[in-house]
Amino acid sequence: MELTVLEENPKRLVFEVKGQGHTLCNGLKSKLWENKHVKTATYTISHPLVGVPKMVVETDGEVKPRKAVGDAAEALRKDVAELKQELKKFRW
């Protein structure tokens, strides 16, 4: 995975997530929306086969967008770790 920042200011961050698709981006977007300071959290993929996801995050300025993304990624990581633990209880 490679992140490329396209635009950044105190209230807005636009970045590409090369090597990922809807799974990661949608999870990250969902976690971002849980932050009361996030005003916009979305992504686009210009082409389903070759497009690179581009995420847009805007905040009210109380929290910098980069921090909001980091917090959302950490929350998502914790959810995945919890799911992994729950799945270990099943015999596959």
C-alpha positions, 0 to 999 in steps of 0.5 A, a space after each residue: 500500500 502506498 499513500 500519496 497526499 494530493 492536497 492538505 490544509 488544516 481542515 482538508 486532506 485529499 490522498 490516494 491509497 494505491 494498492 487498496 480498494 473498496 474494502 479498506 476505503 469503505 472501512 476507513 470512511 465508516 470509522 471517520 464518520 464516527 468522529 464528531 469533528 469530521 464533516 466529510 469523509 468519502 472516496 472515489 475510484 475512477 475505474 473499477 479495474 485500474 483506478 486508484 482510490 482517492 479519499 477526501 476528509 474534511 474536519 471542522 478544524 478542531 481536529 486536523 484531518 491527518 489525525 482523524 485519519 490516523 485515529 480512524 485507521 487505529 480504530 479499524 485495526 482494533 476492530 479487525 484484531 477483535 474479529 480475528 480473535 472471535 474467528 479463532 473460536 470457530 473450527 474452520 
